[in-house]
Amino acid sequence: MKAWANTPQHYGIIAIVLHWAMAVLLIVLTVLGLYMVRLPDAGYDTEKITLILVHKAIGMVALVFVLLRLVWRLCSDLPQLAAGLPQWQQVTARFVHLLFYALLFSLPFTGWVMSSAGGYPVSFFGWFNVPDITELDERLFQESIVVHRWLGYALVVLFALHAGAALHHHWSLRDDTLRRMMPGA
């Protein structure tokens, strides 16, 4: 089997690169999002506007990456979970991954809806604007802000749970769960 493909024992390089690229994107988006919302709204704070534009552009990159991940996952073998896991942990692991996909689609989508409803274009790093997906709608704009924020908090909790479980498997259970997602392991 080629190194780029998943095997029953290990993730291939494509899955690994997509996984770690998404992890970096999510950390950047989370830190950026938490920082920028604390900046004042009054006036024309260019730092906040710049950060919002960057956040939206990176969010669209994350949406593309999650689409690529989903296609790769559907077209590739999925490595088996670590041997000897209780049934509840197997179900939890698969459920957490499904929640990740749901959040990774919902977050950029709600941000896109928010921008469209508020009349703020989503620019892809100044190269082009992503088409609006809704008309101007102040109520939808305000509701999208709340939904986007809470989905972001949910993602942080899920991310911590996922990372904590991987470290628990690596350090306490001493199985190969984390190593299977490491390049060259």
Secondary structure, DSSP 4 states (H G I P E B T S, - for coil): --TTS--SSS--HHHHHHHHHHHHHHHHHHHHHHHHTTS--SS--HHHHHHHHHHHHHHHHHHHHHHHHHHHHHHS--PPPPTT--HHHHHHHHHHHHHHHHHHHHHHHHHHHHHHHHT--EESTTS-EEPPSS---HHHHHHHHHHHHHHHHHHHHHHHHHHHHHHIIIIII--STTGGGSTT-
